[in-house]
Amino acid sequence: MSFKLLQRAADALAGHPARSAALIFVLALLPRILMALHLPQAVLWPDGARYMLVADHLLAGQGFGSLQDNALSVPTQPVLLAAVRFLSNNSFLALRIFFAVVGAATCAVGYELARRLFGPMSALLAGVALALYPPLIYLSALFEYPQPFYMLLMALVFLTYLEFTRSRRISSLLLCGLCLGLSILTVPTVLLFVPLLLGCLLLEQRRRFWAYAPLIVLAIALPVATWSVRNEAAYGTPILVNKAGGFNFWMANSETYYELGKIGVTPPCARGYEQTSFCVQFRALHRQLKSQHPTANQLILQEDAGCWQQGIRFLRSDLGRSVSLTARKFLLYWSPLPDAVHSGGSYEGRSASWIAALSYLPVLVLGIIGIVLSGRYWRELLPIYGYFAVFMSVYSIFMPTTRYRLPLDFFLIIFSAYTLSRLLEAHPKASPP
């Protein structure tokens, strides 16, 4: 296809945004449905069992269950699982297809975001790339993780914020805040993005910041505060989202992780790793706290505080080692090879790793180039830059994993599409007739 034909196709699609987004949705849905049909109709990953347990409580009319059930969980995922299971008579296939639809919708939103940022050519390339990117296809067919729903929410956050900056519509600002609040209840890491978004709002709307800021804060706080108040009523303490932070922080900042990496702590105390220093120390902490005869809820809260202390103690014990560990985790976060510890039916092994790596490397290179080339749009892209900064910094301290990077791959693909569109515009004759 020549550049002129590609440009005509992009312009034709841009003339009908809703129809174009629908076409991207269909293109993205087909491989995701195929993946959903291919995957076993069972819970494949450990996190899925935790979310399904909470969904069981919801379906049984028991609320979200105990604090122990929810300490490492987030509320949005089991709500979605319970709703789909209720409507589909507990069909695993329905769960996979539902999240395939969520993933396809995310691609359609990505197309529209790229169109508004960089124009029709970049949008067409971004939409097709998002639809066919193998890691996103696989992730979209899973129901065990909250990232598919989270990516849709965050795509809407950036799209509605961009709409607000251009139109000043209060409804867009409120929808942006509401989606961000739900995102916090899906992947709590993004809570740290809130002050950065407010900073962008201040830069964009200096004169009316104090009129707009309370509105978006209120919209963000509505779902988060509702969940926190619910936790206060159910458990006697206003837990913001969950109590997973301390445990995850210590796992990733321990002697065991430093020596063995992710496999030594995920899952913790797995067969063959029962006597690691982390496992021994965690069991000792648990015994010490239980000796004080706390309630079940108090034990969870005290364990979380104790895990934070242990992780901080490790980082402070050797500054040079801590810096090298952080740098190593930063590199692991951007590694092309998936880091799944488990293998078997849910993970296709070496071939899947090579497919993921070969599809990711061009996205990484072209995406970085696109970030540089798009510098003239820095003001509109500043929220995305801040989003990258939050995730890179947090997961360089906590545990980096491919699944946590995929929300950034979404934007790298959009920046990659911008790079390709610039190359095509610069060398239109290079395309074959």
Secondary structure by P-SEA (a helix, b strand, c coil): ccaaaaaaaaaaaaacaaaaaaaaaaaaaaaaaaaaaacccccccaaaaaaaaaaaaaaacccccccccccccccaaaaaaaaaaaaccccaaaaaaaaaaaaaaaaaaaaaaaaacccaaaaaaaaaaaaccaaaaaaaaccccaaaaaaaaaaaaaaaaaaaaacccaaaaaaaaaaaaaaaacccccccaaaaaaaaaaaaccccccccaaaaaaaaaaaaaaaaaaaaaacccccccccaaaaaaaaaccccccccccccccccccccccccaaaaaaaaaaaaaaaacccaaaaaaaaaaaaaaaaaaaaaccaaaaaaaaaaaaaaaacccccccccccccccaaaaaaaaaaaaaaaaaaaaaaaaaccccccaaaaaaaaaaaaaaaaacccccccaaaaaaaaaaaaaaaaaaaaaaccccccc
